[in-house]
């Protein structure tokens, strides 16, 4: 087993985690692994059943159909990085974009295709072993490729619901729970195409008499009205997602559910291996919080890194929800109250 200094940053998504990944990536002693688990939704990547090297590479290189669908229809979240790469050889329309290439590799290098080829040659030669040992080997390989940094930090949006799987697979890992005030987070979710797809998925499932959105197939489109049916087909207008009225309380409830469930799962992680980082504190006292974060991760808070990171975080603007009309703010606050109470009980 490889001895690594491994940390996971977990959260609900839309909680400042993308900005934090960018800051972590600036640190010379940290390998910043960005949105890797978010790109690979298959639960098998953290199971205990052994995988061969080629089988593990299949998980890493298999395109994420949901992500490709968003790209093909022009509903591209800002976190998706690969499509911005000049002359990249993968595309959502024909080849599909490998999961590891969607967000993780472009975060590390301007030449993700070359790194993809290097990793394919390496990973497919690996022996059969537990998935967690493949992940450790992958992190070690990337660490050597980028100067052998002393720490690895993986950060994925909406990852707090996978804490139990991560802790089981990596019992030595530390966890940083990055969170944002519920109402602000819900407002941000309401403006993001991927998060807007979630309540729409549930609406479609309910209309079709299904228990979960995961059961939806293209054949169910015939049971849906014209403003939803295209979402189960190959082509649709992003306006169907972005312009459809969805109450903010749907996102407040989503945020609360993730927080309550995630905090329960974090309780199973030893106290010395977890810490909380409120996004508002990071914006208000960035140097103090970054020093604390670096010490928790196990690296030095270099003055040059702090200076560059503080400048990077300067654009943060908390408090968006407070600008809402009272008729929207009051029910939003109520929908967020279970999550806010849970956070207050877990300082």
N, C-alpha and C positions, 0 to 999 in steps of 0.2 A: 504494500500500500504506500502510495506517495504521501510524503509529509508536506502538507500545504497549509498556508494561512488563508483560509477560505471564509468569505463573508457573503451573505445574501442580503440585498436590500429588497424588502417586500412592502407592498402597499396595495391600495385599491385601484391604482391608475389615476391619472389627472391630479396627482398630489405633489407635483414638482420632481418626480423621479427622473424624467428625461434630463432636466437641468442638472440634477445631482450626478447622473451618469457622465455628463459632459465635464463636470468639475472633477470627478474621480479620474477620468481619462487624462486629465492634465498632470496627475501626480506621477513622477518618474518611477516610483517603486510599486505601482499598482497596475495589474492587468485588469482593465475595465471590460467586462463581458456584458454586452448590452442586449437586452430583450431576447436572449437565446431561448430560455424556456417558454417565453410567450410565443415564439415563432414555431415551437414544436409542441402542439397541444396533446399529442399522443401520451397517454398515461404510462405507457411502457418504458419511457425514457428514465423513469425513476423506480421502476419495479425491481424486484430482486432476482427475477429469472435471468440467467446468464445470456449474453449476446456475443456472437462472434464479431470481429472487427468489421467485416462487410455488412453485417446486420445493423451494427451501431451506425455505420456511415449511411445506411438507408434512412434512418431516422433524421440524420443531420441534413441530408441532401434532398429528401423528398419535398416537393413544393407543398406549401400550405394552400389548399384549395380556396379557403375563405379569403385569405389575403390576396391571392391572385384575382379573385372575383372583384374585389374592391378596386384593384388597380385597373383591370380591364374596363370597368365602368366609370373610371375617372373620379372615384370616391376615395382618394388616396390620403390616409392619415399622415401627418407630418413626421411621424416616427419611422415611416418606411423610407429607407435610405437608398436601396439598391437602384431604383429606377432613375436616380439622379447621376449614376455613374456613367461618364461618357463612354460610349462604345462597349458597354457591358454585353456579354454574349447571351445572357439569359433574359427572357421577357415573359410577362404574364400570359401573353396571347398564344404563344407557340410552345416554348420549352417549359414554361413554369419557372418560377424563381426558387432555387433551393432554399429551404428553411434557414439554414445557417447564413445564407447570403443576403437575406431580406433586410436585416437590421444589425446583426452581430459583426460580420466581417467589414462592412463599410464604415462602421464605427472605429475600427482599428487601423484601416489602411485605405489609401486611394486606389489600390489595385486589388480589389476583393477576388477577382477571378483567378489571379495568380496564386493568392493565398488558398483559395478553394482547391486548386489543383495540388498544391503542396500537401494540404491536409488529406485529400483523397488518397494520395500515394502512401501516406503515413498510416492513416486510420485503418484502411482496408487490410493492412498487414498485421494488425493486432490480434492477439489470441482471444479465445472465448473466455469471458469473465463477467462479473457482475456489472450492470450498467454504471453504478457509482464509480467503479474503478476505471471504466472507460472515460467518464467525465473528468476524473482526476488526471488521467493521462492526457486528455485533450487540453485541460487548463495548463498542464506542465509544458506541453508542446507549444502552445501559444505564448506562454511565458518566456520560453527560450527564444522563440522567434522574435519577440519584442523586448529583448534585453534582459531576460530573466528577472522580472520584478519580484519583490519579496511577498506580495499579497495578491490575491485574486478576489475581485468583487463582481458577482453576477447580480444584475438588476433587471427585472422584468415588470412591466405594468400588470396590474391586477393579479399579482402573484401571492397575495396574502392567503388565498384559499388553498395554496399548495404547501404551506408551511409544514404540515404533518409529513407529507411525502419527502420533502427536502431534509427534514430533521432525521427521519428514519434512514435515508440514504447516506447522509453526511452528519453523523452525530457529533463530529468535532467542530462543525461550522458555527460561526457567529451569525446573528440576525439583527439587522437594523430595520425597525419598523418606521418607515417614513409616512407621515400622515398629514393631512390638511384639514382645516375646519370644514365640517360636513357641508354646510350650505354652499360655500365657495367651490368645493369639490364637485357637488352636484350640478352647479351651474356650468362648470367646465365640462363635465360629462355630457350635458345636454347640447353642447356645441360640437361634439366630436362624433364623427360618422360611425366609428366602431362601437361606441357606447350607445348611440341611438339605435343601432341594429339590435341590441339586446331586448329592449321592451317590444320592438316590432316582431322579433322572433317569437316571443311569448304570446303576443296577440295572434299571430298566425297559427301557432300551435293550438291555442284555445279554440279558435274558429274552426280548426280541422278536427277537434276532438282528441288531440294528442296530449300526452302527459308532459312532454318536454319539447323544446325546439329542435333537439338533436334527432328527433324522429321525422322531421320534415323532409320531403323529397320533391323533385320537380312535378311529380304527378299530383301533389296536393294543390298546385296552383289553380286547378279547375274549381276548387272549393272556396277560393278567395275573391274578394272584390277587385276591380281593375287597379285600384291604388296600392294593392299589396301583392297581387299575383305575379307581377314581373320580377319581384325580389327572389323568387324561386327559379327563375329562368336565367339564361346566360347573359342577357343584356337588359339593363334598366337605367333609368335616369336618376342620377344622384339626388335630384330634387324630391323624389319619392321618399327619400330618407331624411334629408335635411329640412324640407319644408313642411313635413307632416306634423301637426300639433301633437306634442307629447307633454303631459304635465310635468313640471319640475319635481313634483312629489315622487314620480316614478324613479327619478335618479336619486332623490334623497333616500327613498326606501332601499334602492340598490346599494348605496354607500353604507347605510346603517347595517344592512344584512352582512355585507362583507366585513365590516369592522367588528361586529359582535362575534361572528364566526371566527374571524382571524385572530382576535385576541384570545379566544378560548384555545385555539391551536398553539399560539405562542406560549401559553402557560406551561406547555409540556417541555419547552426548551429551558435548560437551566438558567437561572437568573444572570449568572456571570457571562452567559453567551448571548445575551440579547440586550438591546437598548432601544429607546424610542427617540425619534427625531421629528419634532413638529416643523412643518415647512415654514410656518410663520416665524418661528425662532431663527431658522436658517436665514431668512431674509432680514430680520431685525438685528441679529447679532451674528453675522456670518463668520467672522474670524473666530469667535468663541466656539461656535458650534462645529466649525470645520476642524479646529484643534481637537475637540472632544471626539469627533468622528475618526480622525486619523489615529488617535491613541487607541480607540476601540478596535479599529481594523488592524493595528499593530505596525504602523509606519510613522515616520517622522513628519510633523507638520512643517515642511520646509517654508521659510519666509517667502521665497519666490512663488511657490505654489499658492500660498495663502493670498498673496497680492493679486495674482492672476485670477484666482477663483472668486475672490470678493468682487472684482470688477465684472466678472461673468454673471454674477447673481444680482447685479445692481438693478436689472430691469423688472424684478418681481413686483407684483401689484396685488397684495391681499385685499380682501373685503369686497369683492364684486357683488356678492349676494346682498349686501346691505343697501345697495342702490336699487333693489327691486321695489316695485309698488307693494304696499302692505298686503294687498289681496293675494299676491304671489308669495311674499316672504313668510307670512304667518303659517300657511300650510307646509311650506318647505321646511321651516324650522321644526314643525311637529314631526314631519317624516324623518328628519335627521336626529330627533331626540334620543332614540334608542342607542344609536352609535355614539352620540356625544356623552350619554350617561356611562356607557361602557368605557370610553376613554378616560373619563373623570375617575372611574374606579380603578384604572390601571395607569397611574402616573408614570 
